[in-house]
Amino acid sequence: MAKAPKAMPVYLTLRKMIDPATGKERAAFVAASDADASLMTERGFKLNAKVRADLKQPRNQRFNNLVHGLGKVLVQNIDRFAGMTAHAAIKALQCESGVCCDREEFDIPGLGRLTRAVPQSLSYDSMGEEAFQDFWRGCCAYLVKTDWPTLTEERLTEMAEFETFREVA
């Protein structure tokens, strides 16, 4: 059975507001943009309605850019990633290194047990900042160990940032 597509998140900003019911200053979440306000309207949110929410702070955009930049560095410099998209290269690196992967095990009659690494999502809404930092350190350490022993995490970060900058320029 296919999974239902995940609903687009609504981004909110925490602001100080005056509660019209009490006249007291309160912290209140408000739509971060017109697009977010539209999403709330489309989903039928009404004023004064109680809402259940799972709140997360979004990751720094720089980290999202770093992943994309690292994928391009892999494709351009390491033969086993050649011809892949940046996204596919990152997913292949995750599987290969085992960093931020779940393990699935299968019993295959006559062959035995098969274990497969399934890369976790790196999306803003799936992975917090701290987990992303662990991902980045783990992938860089793996690349230094297996492919680039003369590089460091800092140098790989610079290379990924340069690739991101080149794309924008």
N, C-alpha and C positions, 0 to 999 in steps of 0.2 A: 504494500500500500504506500503510495507517495505521500510525503509530508505536505501539509498545507503551507503555502507561502507565508513567511513571517511578516506580520504587519509592520509597516514603516514606523519607526519610533517618532514620538513627538518630543521635541526639545523644548525645555522650559528654562526660565531664568528666575532665580530667587530674588525678590525685591522687597523692600520695605514699603508697606501700603497702609492706608488708613481703612480699617474695617468699617464700612458704612453702618453696620448693625450696632456696633459698640462705640465707634469713634476712636478706638484705640489703635495704635500703631502695631502692625503684625508683620511677620514674614509671610509672603505669599508667592506661590509659583504662578508665573504668567507665561503665555506662549512667547517663545524666543523670537519668532518671526511671523510674518503674515501667512507663510506656508504652514507653519505649525498651528496657527489659529484656525486655518481652513481645515486641517486634518481633524482638529478637535470638533469643529462644527459637523464635518462629514460623519464623524463617529457618534454624533448625537449627544455630546456632553452639554449639560444644561447648567446654568448658574445655580449655586447652592447645592448641587448634587454631590453626594459622597462618592468618591472615586478610590478604587484600590489601585496602587501603583507599585512597581518595582523600580526604584530610582537608582540610577548609576551616573557617575560623572563620565562624560565622554573623554576618550583619550586625546592626547595632544596630536594635532594634525601632522606635526613633524614626524611622528613615529609611523604613521600611515605612509607618508612619503618615503621614509627610510626603507620600508619593506619593498615598495615598488622599485626604488633605486637599486637596492641590493639584487632584486630579481634581474634587472637589466645588466648589472655587473656580472652576475653568474652566466647569463646567456652570452655575453660578449667575450668572456675570458676563460670559461671552463668547458671543455669539449662535450662532456656528458649532458650539459644543459643547452647546447647549441640547437637552434631551431625552435626552442620553446618560447612561449610568451613569458613575460616577467612573472606573472601569477603562477603559471605552471611550474616554473623553475623554483619558486619559493615552496610550493607544495611538495615538489620532488625532494628538495633539501630537507623539509620537515620529515618526510618519510624516511629518508636515508639516515638522518641524524637521530631520529626518534624524539626530537625536541617538540614539546607540545603536541604529542600524538596520543591517541587512545589505542589500545591493543584489542584486536578481535581474534578469537581463537575458533578454529573449526576442526572437527574430527572428520577426517576423510577415510572412509573404509578402505582398507588395503594399503593405505599410504601413511596414515598416522595423523598427527596433529599439525595443523598449519596455523601460523601466527602472522597477522597482517597489521601494519601500523596505519592508522587512519588519522591524518592531520586534523587538528582542531581548527576551528575558524579563528582568524585573526581580526575579524571585523570589530569595529568600535563597540558594537552592542554585545559581542560575545566574549570579549577579553578586556579586563581592566588594565590599567597602567602598570601595576606591579607585575602581573603575569606577562605582559608584553616585554617588560625589561628582562624577565627571566628567559623569554623566547629569544630576544636579541642576543643576550650574553651566550646562551647555549649554541645558537647557530653560528655566531662568530667564532666561538671556541672550537666548534667542529670544523669549520672552514680552515682555521689556522692549523689545526692538527692534521687534516687530510689533504689540503690543497696548497695552502699558502703559509708555510712555517715561518717565513720572514715577516709576515704581517701581524698586526695586533687588532684587537677589537676597535680601538680608536681609528686606526688606518682604514679598516673596512667601513666604519661609519662615515669617514670623510669621503671615501669612494662612492658610497651610496648617496650621500648628500650632493656630491658633484653631479652624479647622474640625474638626480631630481632637478637640480638647478639648470642643467643643460636642457632638460625637457621643457622647462618653463621659458627659458631665454629665447 
